[in-house]
Amino acid sequence: MLIALDESPSAMKAVEYVAQQFGRSDDMEVSLVHVLPNLPAIFWDEGHILSESEKQDRKKVVDKWLLAQKAKIEPLFSKAADMLAAKGMPTTRIRTKFVSDSTDVADSILEEARDSDCRAIVVGRSHHSPKHVLGTVAGRIAGQGAGMVVTIVE
């Protein structure tokens, strides 16, 4: 099972749901996955081909930014893993993954679920507008997650 994590309260509700429903399962494995969307515009090139020196300098800055993003998400991974373990899930059955360089969050979640042979995806519903009843990411996952159980937690 893949649980998509971000900094929204609904993501932690998704973890709570899985912990309540499946915490004592002996054969369940859970992947906690955070997808970092596109790099901010500040890291894009300025409309010219970068020299090797500029590429190396840019890479250092981007790598430092990615490390900071991972450090920011790590407490979410820990909190989620603790919630699952508190309900009886062995920590050896919980893994975490940080996906960067994503051009589309929903596609990246689906790709990770398929690559990991997950049978289920659990996501929190983040957007509460009439236009996006399920939220844009959750709705796309539900619409494109053929062959998997998709659970959307509010």
N, C-alpha and C positions, 0 to 999 in steps of 0.2 A: 504494500500500500504506500502511496506517495501522498504526503501532506505538504501542500504549498504554503510556505511561510513568508510573511512580510511583516511590516511593523503595525499592521492594523489589529484592532481588538478582535475582529472576526477571524483572523488567522489563529489566534490562541483559542477561540471558541471551537475551531475545527480540531485542534489538538485535544481539547477537553472532550469533544464528542468521541474521538477515536479512543482515548484513554478509558472513557466510560463503557463504550461498547465492546472493545477488543483488548483491553489491558491485560486480561488473564489468559489470552490466547497463547498456547504453547508453540504454535507454528507460524505465527504472523511475523513478518518483517516490515519495518516501517522506514521509509526514506523521508527525512525532513529536507525539503529543497527550497532554497531561496534563489530567485532569479533577479539578477541585477540588470535593469534595462540599459539601453544604449548609454554610451559614455556621454557625459555632459558636453555641450557645445564648446566649452573652454578647451577641451582636449582635441578638437578637430583641427585639421590643418587650416592654414589661412588662405587657401585657394592657390597654393603653389606646391610644386613637388618638393618634398623635404630632402635636404642633403642628409648624408649618413650621420653627420654630427647632430643635426636637428632631430633625426629619427631616434638616435640614442638618448638625447635629452628628453624628448617627448615620452619615450618608453619609461624612463626613470620616474617621471612625474606621474604617468598613468599607473605604473606599478605601485607607487606610494599611495595613490588614491585608492586603488583596489584593495591594498592591505588595510587601509582605514575603513573601507566599506565592510570587509570581512570581520574586522574587529568590532564594528558596530552591530553586526548580525549575530556574532558568536553568542552573546547573552540570550538571544531569542532561541537559538539552537539548544543551549543549556536548559533554559526554562522549559521548553517543549519536551526535551528528553527526560527531565525530572518529573514532569507531569505524567508522562507515560510510565515511567519506572514506579512512581508512587501507586499506580493502579495495577502493578504486577507485571508489566512488560519487562523482560530481561534486557538490560542495557546492551547486551551483545546482539540484539535483534534490531537495534536502532542505529541508523547511519545518517550522516548529514552530508549535504552537497551544496556548494555555492556555485551557481552558474553565472559566468560573466560573458560579456560580448554578445548579449542577446539582442536581436533586432525586434523580437516579439515575445512577450512574457508568456502568453498562452501557448504559443507554438513550442517554446522551450520546455514548458512543463509537460506538454504532451510527448515531446521527443524524449525527455528524460524518463517518463513513465514507460514508454515503449522500449527504450534501450535497457531499462532495468527489469523488464518483464513484469511490471506491476499490473495487477488485476483491478486495482481501484485507485482513484484519485479523490482526495478530500480537500476542498478549498473553502475559504470563508468568503462570504459575499460582502464586498466592501462598498459598493455604490448603492445608495438608497434614493435613486431618483426614478420617477415614473418612466423616463425614457429607457433606462437600463434596469429592467426588473431584476435580472440576475447579476448585474455588474458586467462590465465588458469582458474581463478576463474569465470569470466564472462561466458566463454565457457562452463564450467561444469554446471553452474546454468541454462544456456539456454538449455543445453542438458538434464537436469534432472528436469526441472521445469514444468513437465506436469501438466496441469490443471490450470496454472497461466500464466498471461501475463508477459513476461520477456522483459524489455527494457534495452538495453545497450547503454549508452551515451558515446560519445567520446569527 
